[in-house]
């Protein structure tokens, strides 16, 4: 599947505004998906994940559905730091879980 098909579709989506734009956007995406089904059905799953900004199926997806701020608050509480201090520390170790593990390990 040529990438220009995806790029052109996303251009059309970004240009679609106004009344009934949701319906029009669904039609545009449907046409692209149907084109892929007809011409390169083996690429449909990858296109779907790309369009939904996911890397795996819902049943495999490792997203916990927890907001970033909740993770920051929980991490700060775990290592007895304030939110501001935790955010500063997180700049060096960007993964909140790894940061907590580092402080818990001593």
C-alpha angles and dihedrals in degrees: 000000000000114000091224087072090061093042093049090048092052090048089053090048093052091049093051111097139140135047114002091006090140091058092045091051091051089051092051092050091045092055091051093048092048090051090053092046090054098042108026111009092166089067097052096095092051091048091050092052090047092051093048093043092238131128099203141026118279091255091053098036111120094205109125095199091237118138119241093241091056089053091049092050092047092047093049091050092049093058097033095245131134120251093252093050092045091052090051091050090047089062089071097040105030096191109084092205093052090048092053091047091052093053094043090051090056 
